[in-house]
Amino acid sequence: MRILYPESGSTDVDAELADYRPYERPFDDRPFVALNMVTSLDGRASVKGRSKELGTKVDSELLIKLRVRFDAVLIGAGTMRAERYGRIVRNPEARERREGLGLTADPLAVIISSDLHLPFDAPLFTEGAGKVLIFTNETEPVTGTATEVETVVIDGPIGIEFVLGHLRKECGVNAVLCEGGPRLCAQLEEVGAIDEFFLTISPMIVGGDAPRILEGRIVGSRTLKLHRLLEYEGELFARYLR
């Protein structure tokens, strides 16, 4: 990988994340929140409904190694249906590194799903590893999964501020990595809860009506500070700070 900003040189994903400790930066009322998304040149967040089709092996490596650094990974129901997640950190050595950092072996998988319309046959639920926490309006408990699943039942709209507050105060989560989808990203931005933004820009033009990386009601605008810009085979990796 080439470093384009703030200096020039060579690097790799391990070097970029060597001193990255987001779990040391929580707020009193919510965790530190980082967003990791990929976009096409024409601003689309997926191809045929899947973000994986946009990124290369380096983008996948960054995603996997970012997960090692966070207490929890947050996704929306649509992202879970489209991507059919498995165990959040699959590599045993990566889980050992997490424990060496003082984190649990597996990050907490957090899903927001008002109606529990989720693919419970996906590996995340059938592999029996880690733990899943679902914020929902449904009062019936989730049963029959090999993986431990806990639900937080909310009467009414599921506000992202409540979700973050619960994760911080009730679950002891210090840092959350959000991987989408676009509406969840917009909810985080609406309440000013994006502290760091890892954005991969794919050299693809997608077209069609695929969503942008943020979709929803956002009041006003905000400028983030570019911290790092890297390049690999035409793919750009930008890191922005709050």
Phi, psi and omega in degrees: 000141176263140172271123178259333182204139009270356177228181176249153180156195180243152181202181171211176185297318181299318180294322182293330185254004187304318183252020185273115183227071181296336181291350176269005188235039180287160171263166180296322188255356179199162176286164165294137185237125173243145179249133176235114183221161175235143180224151173279172178298330179264021168082017181265148186258001181199162172236120183054038175085000184234129178287335182300333182290345182272322189271159176263189180296329180288320176299317178296320178297318178298315179301312183297318183280336171295320182301332180295338189262002186237148176291327186214152174241126187250129176220159174271168182297321180297320178295320178296319180293321184285317188264342177049068185301150167250202178306133188296316175239105188274329186285123180300323179294324178294323177293324176295321177297321177301313181295326176294335177274358181089014179259166174291157183301322180244133172294151173290127176271120184245127181234138173254116182212104185297323186250005182059028175278083187230155178279085184289357172267003178288153184304330179305325182265339187259345184279343176074026182238144179073201181214145179242134176241124183242127172267124190209168172262348183282133183271341180287133180290156175275126181231164173082012178260143177288326177278142177295127180234128176242142178244145171248110185271127182239133177268101182115190181301143180269098182282137182293330178294322177296316180302311181295320178298318179296317180299320182286311189274323184264334184249352180069027181279126180264331183215135181238134172255117178263130181245020177104183009274193186302325180287323176295320177300318179295323178296321177296318180291325181299328180259011177068035187253016174264108183269333181209145187226111172265114184239119173264129180251109181280142179281029181257148168250123190260314184071194179072201184243026177300150183291160169280175182289338172234126179226119178146188184278115175234124181268121178080188180221163183214142179255128175261160182263126176291125182255317180215147173221121183237162180219140174214113178051045176087351178267133181255142179235107182253143177233118182247146178247153177299000000 
